[in-house]
């Protein structure tokens, strides 16, 4: 009888340990980083492709890639918000700063993508208005670079935290 009790207790302890490890992984902001990086890279690539098509006056392809970029930026923002919430919950100030900068960058990039799309919708009917949308989009992307630089600076200052 003691043998069964000891085995039962060991199994219970093992289940508790596995549960704690799983719980810690779920609440760790770092688990979101691969998704953030993946979607951000896709979004940036799609935006750049949209601009390339715009420059060659292929407005339909530019519009398509603009939409793809927007979707990827929104996915990135969703994962970043999740990571930020986890960092806040775990009181990780460095991660809070990092993910806040990322969200600020993403908001600007999302707005830039919307401006690009708005310009594309009126490029044939009102080229002057389209140009103002395109200029605004470019300006927002430049502002987004400031937040990207802030994130890079954190990575440089704390290389052991950002592997």
Secondary structure, 3 states (H helix, E strand, C coil): CHHHHHHHHHHHHHHHHHHHHHHHHHCCCHHHHHHHHHHHHHHHHHHHHHHHHHHCCCHHHHHHHHHHHHHHHHHHHHHHHHHHHHHHHCCCHHHHHHHHHHHHHHHHHHHHHHHHHHHHHHCCCCHHHHHHHHHHHHHHHHHHHHHHHHHHHHHHHCCCCCC
